[in-house]
Amino acid sequence: MKIVLNGEPREVQASALSDLLAECGFSGRVATAVNEEFVPSSRRIGCELKDGDRVEILSPMQGG
């Protein structure tokens, strides 16, 4: 399926947001949004992705 991940077109196999995180190698604490709507970690397993979805995955950064 084709999605837009962090602004870049990407072909993925995952059908749920939780699977996408694993497929793309994201681990630990991240924030997620699908089509500009925040998706809490408790809803990622049930968040089904569709062709053309826009997904944002953000990792917290430390520093100053």
Biopython code that builds the backbone (N, CA, C, O; Angstrom):
import numpy as np
from Bio.PDB.StructureBuilder import StructureBuilder

atoms = [
    (1, "MET", "N", (0.843, -1.159, 0.000)),
    (1, "MET", "CA", (0.000, 0.000, 0.000)),
    (1, "MET", "C", (0.892, 1.226, 0.000)),
    (1, "MET", "O", (1.992, 1.202, 0.552)),
    (2, "LYS", "N", (0.419, 2.297, -0.618)),
    (2, "LYS", "CA", (1.176, 3.542, -0.677)),
    (2, "LYS", "C", (0.614, 4.519, 0.351)),
    (2, "LYS", "O", (-0.588, 4.783, 0.389)),
    (3, "ILE", "N", (1.511, 5.050, 1.185)),
    (3, "ILE", "CA", (1.149, 6.059, 2.162)),
    (3, "ILE", "C", (2.161, 7.194, 2.065)),
    (3, "ILE", "O", (3.140, 7.097, 1.326)),
    (4, "VAL", "N", (1.926, 8.256, 2.803)),
    (4, "VAL", "CA", (2.896, 9.333, 2.939)),
    (4, "VAL", "C", (3.350, 9.297, 4.398)),
    (4, "VAL", "O", (2.555, 9.544, 5.304)),
    (5, "LEU", "N", (4.614, 8.992, 4.620)),
    (5, "LEU", "CA", (5.169, 8.868, 5.962)),
    (5, "LEU", "C", (6.123, 10.032, 6.217)),
    (5, "LEU", "O", (7.145, 10.171, 5.544)),
    (6, "ASN", "N", (5.780, 10.856, 7.189)),
    (6, "ASN", "CA", (6.585, 12.036, 7.524)),
    (6, "ASN", "C", (6.914, 12.870, 6.283)),
    (6, "ASN", "O", (8.034, 13.354, 6.120)),
    (7, "GLY", "N", (5.913, 13.024, 5.418)),
    (7, "GLY", "CA", (6.048, 13.874, 4.244)),
    (7, "GLY", "C", (6.649, 13.212, 3.017)),
    (7, "GLY", "O", (6.768, 13.849, 1.970)),
    (8, "GLU", "N", (7.034, 11.933, 3.127)),
    (8, "GLU", "CA", (7.666, 11.229, 2.010)),
    (8, "GLU", "C", (6.793, 10.061, 1.542)),
    (8, "GLU", "O", (6.348, 9.268, 2.372)),
    (9, "PRO", "N", (6.539, 9.936, 0.246)),
    (9, "PRO", "CA", (5.782, 8.779, -0.250)),
    (9, "PRO", "C", (6.528, 7.488, 0.081)),
    (9, "PRO", "O", (7.755, 7.426, -0.003)),
    (10, "ARG", "N", (5.772, 6.462, 0.456)),
    (10, "ARG", "CA", (6.406, 5.202, 0.845)),
    (10, "ARG", "C", (5.454, 4.044, 0.565)),
    (10, "ARG", "O", (4.243, 4.154, 0.753)),
    (11, "GLU", "N", (6.025, 2.943, 0.116)),
    (11, "GLU", "CA", (5.284, 1.695, -0.094)),
    (11, "GLU", "C", (5.510, 0.822, 1.132)),
    (11, "GLU", "O", (6.653, 0.549, 1.495)),
    (12, "VAL", "N", (4.418, 0.378, 1.779)),
    (12, "VAL", "CA", (4.534, -0.426, 2.991)),
    (12, "VAL", "C", (3.638, -1.652, 2.919)),
    (12, "VAL", "O", (2.691, -1.703, 2.133)),
    (13, "GLN", "N", (3.950, -2.638, 3.751)),
    (13, "GLN", "CA", (3.139, -3.852, 3.852)),
    (13, "GLN", "C", (2.140, -3.775, 5.000)),
    (13, "GLN", "O", (1.105, -4.441, 4.962)),
    (14, "ALA", "N", (2.434, -2.975, 6.014)),
    (14, "ALA", "CA", (1.619, -2.906, 7.235)),
    (14, "ALA", "C", (0.201, -2.447, 6.935)),
    (14, "ALA", "O", (-0.026, -1.588, 6.082)),
    (15, "SER", "N", (-0.749, -3.038, 7.655)),
    (15, "SER", "CA", (-2.143, -2.623, 7.503)),
    (15, "SER", "C", (-2.644, -1.879, 8.742)),
    (15, "SER", "O", (-3.700, -1.249, 8.691)),
    (16, "ALA", "N", (-1.908, -1.941, 9.850)),
    (16, "ALA", "CA", (-2.269, -1.222, 11.075)),
    (16, "ALA", "C", (-1.105, -0.324, 11.475)),
    (16, "ALA", "O", (0.048, -0.599, 11.142)),
    (17, "LEU", "N", (-1.415, 0.734, 12.180)),
    (17, "LEU", "CA", (-0.390, 1.684, 12.591)),
    (17, "LEU", "C", (0.674, 1.011, 13.454)),
    (17, "LEU", "O", (1.860, 1.306, 13.304)),
    (18, "SER", "N", (0.277, 0.120, 14.349)),
    (18, "SER", "CA", (1.252, -0.577, 15.193)),
    (18, "SER", "C", (2.211, -1.404, 14.342)),
    (18, "SER", "O", (3.404, -1.464, 14.640)),
    (19, "ASP", "N", (1.713, -2.033, 13.303)),
    (19, "ASP", "CA", (2.565, -2.822, 12.405)),
    (19, "ASP", "C", (3.506, -1.913, 11.608)),
    (19, "ASP", "O", (4.650, -2.282, 11.343)),
    (20, "LEU", "N", (3.029, -0.734, 11.231)),
    (20, "LEU", "CA", (3.865, 0.214, 10.496)),
    (20, "LEU", "C", (5.060, 0.639, 11.339)),
    (20, "LEU", "O", (6.178, 0.730, 10.833)),
    (21, "LEU", "N", (4.828, 0.899, 12.619)),
    (21, "LEU", "CA", (5.930, 1.284, 13.507)),
    (21, "LEU", "C", (7.002, 0.200, 13.525)),
    (21, "LEU", "O", (8.194, 0.496, 13.440)),
    (22, "ALA", "N", (6.579, -1.048, 13.635)),
    (22, "ALA", "CA", (7.535, -2.160, 13.652)),
    (22, "ALA", "C", (8.241, -2.286, 12.306)),
    (22, "ALA", "O", (9.459, -2.458, 12.259)),
    (23, "GLU", "N", (7.489, -2.202, 11.220)),
    (23, "GLU", "CA", (8.057, -2.346, 9.879)),
    (23, "GLU", "C", (9.118, -1.273, 9.594)),
    (23, "GLU", "O", (10.118, -1.539, 8.927)),
    (24, "CYS", "N", (8.887, -0.078, 10.100)),
    (24, "CYS", "CA", (9.809, 1.034, 9.835)),
    (24, "CYS", "C", (10.893, 1.186, 10.899)),
    (24, "CYS", "O", (11.715, 2.099, 10.824)),
    (25, "GLY", "N", (10.896, 0.296, 11.886)),
    (25, "GLY", "CA", (11.962, 0.291, 12.880)),
    (25, "GLY", "C", (11.822, 1.306, 14.000)),
    (25, "GLY", "O", (12.805, 1.618, 14.672)),
    (26, "PHE", "N", (10.622, 1.828, 14.216)),
    (26, "PHE", "CA", (10.413, 2.754, 15.327)),
    (26, "PHE", "C", (10.186, 1.959, 16.598)),
    (26, "PHE", "O", (9.416, 0.999, 16.612)),
    (27, "SER", "N", (10.859, 2.362, 17.661)),
    (27, "SER", "CA", (10.659, 1.713, 18.955)),
    (27, "SER", "C", (10.724, 2.775, 20.037)),
    (27, "SER", "O", (11.130, 3.907, 19.778)),
    (28, "GLY", "N", (10.331, 2.418, 21.229)),
    (28, "GLY", "CA", (10.325, 3.385, 22.315)),
    (28, "GLY", "C", (9.143, 4.323, 22.211)),
    (28, "GLY", "O", (8.135, 4.012, 21.576)),
    (29, "ARG", "N", (9.281, 5.459, 22.834)),
    (29, "ARG", "CA", (8.189, 6.432, 22.879)),
    (29, "ARG", "C", (8.173, 7.281, 21.610)),
    (29, "ARG", "O", (9.162, 7.929, 21.266)),
    (30, "VAL", "N", (7.053, 7.263, 20.937)),
    (30, "VAL", "CA", (6.849, 8.097, 19.759)),
    (30, "VAL", "C", (5.426, 8.652, 19.798)),
    (30, "VAL", "O", (4.549, 8.092, 20.455)),
    (31, "ALA", "N", (5.212, 9.739, 19.098)),
    (31, "ALA", "CA", (3.876, 10.296, 18.914)),
    (31, "ALA", "C", (3.451, 9.985, 17.489)),
    (31, "ALA", "O", (4.260, 10.047, 16.563)),
    (32, "THR", "N", (2.169, 9.647, 17.317)),
    (32, "THR", "CA", (1.684, 9.272, 15.987)),
    (32, "THR", "C", (0.414, 10.041, 15.630)),
    (32, "THR", "O", (-0.405, 10.378, 16.485)),
    (33, "ALA", "N", (0.290, 10.304, 14.330)),
    (33, "ALA", "CA", (-0.918, 10.926, 13.801)),
    (33, "ALA", "C", (-1.200, 10.328, 12.429)),
    (33, "ALA", "O", (-0.278, 10.043, 11.664)),
    (34, "VAL", "N", (-2.466, 10.143, 12.127)),
    (34, "VAL", "CA", (-2.892, 9.670, 10.811)),
    (34, "VAL", "C", (-3.869, 10.698, 10.264)),
    (34, "VAL", "O", (-4.874, 11.022, 10.897)),
    (35, "ASN", "N", (-3.559, 11.204, 9.080)),
    (35, "ASN", "CA", (-4.383, 12.232, 8.440)),
    (35, "ASN", "C", (-4.644, 13.399, 9.392)),
    (35, "ASN", "O", (-5.769, 13.882, 9.525)),
    (36, "GLU", "N", (-3.556, 13.838, 10.058)),
    (36, "GLU", "CA", (-3.551, 14.987, 10.950)),
    (36, "GLU", "C", (-4.368, 14.783, 12.222)),
    (36, "GLU", "O", (-4.688, 15.759, 12.900)),
    (37, "GLU", "N", (-4.713, 13.543, 12.564)),
    (37, "GLU", "CA", (-5.433, 13.253, 13.801)),
    (37, "GLU", "C", (-4.536, 12.419, 14.715)),
    (37, "GLU", "O", (-4.083, 11.341, 14.330)),
    (38, "PHE", "N", (-4.281, 12.923, 15.930)),
    (38, "PHE", "CA", (-3.435, 12.238, 16.896)),
    (38, "PHE", "C", (-3.989, 10.844, 17.190)),
    (38, "PHE", "O", (-5.193, 10.673, 17.382)),
    (39, "VAL", "N", (-3.095, 9.848, 17.223)),
    (39, "VAL", "CA", (-3.481, 8.484, 17.565)),
    (39, "VAL", "C", (-2.680, 8.071, 18.799)),
    (39, "VAL", "O", (-1.469, 7.874, 18.705)),
    (40, "PRO", "N", (-3.344, 7.936, 19.970)),
    (40, "PRO", "CA", (-2.620, 7.520, 21.172)),
    (40, "PRO", "C", (-2.130, 6.082, 21.049)),
    (40, "PRO", "O", (-2.665, 5.298, 20.265)),
    (41, "SER", "N", (-1.116, 5.747, 21.825)),
    (41, "SER", "CA", (-0.514, 4.404, 21.735)),
    (41, "SER", "C", (-1.537, 3.308, 21.980)),
    (41, "SER", "O", (-1.419, 2.225, 21.406)),
    (42, "SER", "N", (-2.528, 3.555, 22.806)),
    (42, "SER", "CA", (-3.535, 2.533, 23.101)),
    (42, "SER", "C", (-4.431, 2.215, 21.909)),
    (42, "SER", "O", (-5.102, 1.183, 21.911)),
    (43, "ARG", "N", (-4.460, 3.071, 20.893)),
    (43, "ARG", "CA", (-5.315, 2.853, 19.717)),
    (43, "ARG", "C", (-4.550, 2.444, 18.463)),
    (43, "ARG", "O", (-5.155, 2.269, 17.405)),
    (44, "ARG", "N", (-3.240, 2.291, 18.560)),
    (44, "ARG", "CA", (-2.446, 1.995, 17.367)),
    (44, "ARG", "C", (-2.732, 0.621, 16.774)),
    (44, "ARG", "O", (-2.721, 0.465, 15.553)),
    (45, "ILE", "N", (-2.985, -0.371, 17.611)),
    (45, "ILE", "CA", (-3.260, -1.722, 17.095)),
    (45, "ILE", "C", (-4.531, -1.722, 16.246)),
    (45, "ILE", "O", (-4.578, -2.367, 15.199)),
    (46, "GLY", "N", (-5.541, -1.014, 16.686)),
    (46, "GLY", "CA", (-6.813, -0.988, 15.970)),
    (46, "GLY", "C", (-6.901, 0.070, 14.888)),
    (46, "GLY", "O", (-7.929, 0.177, 14.220)),
    (47, "CYS", "N", (-5.857, 0.851, 14.699)),
    (47, "CYS", "CA", (-5.874, 1.915, 13.698)),
    (47, "CYS", "C", (-5.465, 1.349, 12.341)),
    (47, "CYS", "O", (-4.277, 1.214, 12.051)),
    (48, "GLU", "N", (-6.450, 1.022, 11.519)),
    (48, "GLU", "CA", (-6.202, 0.449, 10.202)),
    (48, "GLU", "C", (-5.809, 1.544, 9.216)),
    (48, "GLU", "O", (-6.436, 2.602, 9.156)),
    (49, "LEU", "N", (-4.774, 1.274, 8.456)),
    (49, "LEU", "CA", (-4.299, 2.218, 7.450)),
    (49, "LEU", "C", (-4.942, 1.933, 6.107)),
    (49, "LEU", "O", (-5.265, 0.790, 5.782)),
    (50, "LYS", "N", (-5.123, 2.999, 5.330)),
    (50, "LYS", "CA", (-5.677, 2.875, 3.983)),
    (50, "LYS", "C", (-4.712, 3.501, 2.986)),
    (50, "LYS", "O", (-3.915, 4.371, 3.338)),
    (51, "ASP", "N", (-4.791, 3.057, 1.765)),
    (51, "ASP", "CA", (-3.969, 3.604, 0.697)),
    (51, "ASP", "C", (-4.138, 5.118, 0.658)),
    (51, "ASP", "O", (-5.260, 5.623, 0.643)),
    (52, "GLY", "N", (-3.017, 5.841, 0.641)),
    (52, "GLY", "CA", (-3.051, 7.284, 0.559)),
    (52, "GLY", "C", (-3.048, 8.005, 1.901)),
    (52, "GLY", "O", (-2.990, 9.234, 1.934)),
    (53, "ASP", "N", (-3.109, 7.262, 3.019)),
    (53, "ASP", "CA", (-3.086, 7.904, 4.335)),
    (53, "ASP", "C", (-1.789, 8.688, 4.528)),
    (53, "ASP", "O", (-0.738, 8.321, 4.004)),
    (54, "ARG", "N", (-1.891, 9.772, 5.291)),
    (54, "ARG", "CA", (-0.730, 10.577, 5.665)),
    (54, "ARG", "C", (-0.415, 10.277, 7.124)),
    (54, "ARG", "O", (-1.226, 10.553, 8.009)),
    (55, "VAL", "N", (0.753, 9.717, 7.373)),
    (55, "VAL", "CA", (1.151, 9.294, 8.717)),
    (55, "VAL", "C", (2.350, 10.123, 9.172)),
    (55, "VAL", "O", (3.311, 10.311, 8.427)),
    (56, "GLU", "N", (2.275, 10.608, 10.394)),
    (56, "GLU", "CA", (3.391, 11.326, 11.011)),
    (56, "GLU", "C", (3.825, 10.539, 12.243)),
    (56, "GLU", "O", (2.993, 10.144, 13.060)),
    (57, "ILE", "N", (5.124, 10.314, 12.372)),
    (57, "ILE", "CA", (5.697, 9.639, 13.526)),
    (57, "ILE", "C", (6.822, 10.527, 14.047)),
    (57, "ILE", "O", (7.776, 10.823, 13.327)),
    (58, "LEU", "N", (6.704, 10.943, 15.289)),
    (58, "LEU", "CA", (7.671, 11.858, 15.882)),
    (58, "LEU", "C", (8.292, 11.241, 17.130)),
    (58, "LEU", "O", (7.588, 10.677, 17.969)),
    (59, "SER", "N", (9.598, 11.350, 17.247)),
    (59, "SER", "CA", (10.322, 10.879, 18.422)),
    (59, "SER", "C", (10.731, 12.078, 19.255)),
    (59, "SER", "O", (11.147, 13.100, 18.709)),
    (60, "PRO", "N", (10.617, 11.965, 20.585)),
    (60, "PRO", "CA", (11.068, 13.081, 21.429)),
    (60, "PRO", "C", (12.583, 13.246, 21.327)),
    (60, "PRO", "O", (13.317, 12.271, 21.167)),
    (61, "MET", "N", (13.036, 14.490, 21.420)),
    (61, "MET", "CA", (14.465, 14.781, 21.341)),
    (61, "MET", "C", (14.889, 15.474, 22.627)),
    (61, "MET", "O", (14.133, 16.249, 23.213)),
    (62, "GLN", "N", (16.102, 15.184, 23.052)),
    (62, "GLN", "CA", (16.637, 15.865, 24.230)),
    (62, "GLN", "C", (17.698, 16.855, 23.784)),
    (62, "GLN", "O", (18.272, 16.740, 22.701)),
    (63, "GLY", "N", (17.930, 17.790, 24.610)),
    (63, "GLY", "CA", (18.953, 18.772, 24.284)),
    (63, "GLY", "C", (18.454, 20.169, 24.543)),
    (63, "GLY", "O", (17.369, 20.370, 25.088)),
    (64, "GLY", "N", (19.239, 21.108, 24.157)),
    (64, "GLY", "CA", (18.799, 22.473, 24.416)),
    (64, "GLY", "C", (19.510, 23.469, 23.572)),
    (64, "GLY", "O", (19.247, 24.667, 23.677)),
]
sb = StructureBuilder()
sb.init_structure("model")
sb.init_model(0)
sb.init_chain("A")
sb.init_seg("    ")
for serial, (resi, resn, name, xyz) in enumerate(atoms, 1):
    if name == "N":
        sb.init_residue(resn, " ", resi, " ")
    sb.init_atom(name, np.array(xyz, "f"), 0.0, 1.0, " ", f" {name:<3s}", serial, name[0])
structure = sb.get_structure()
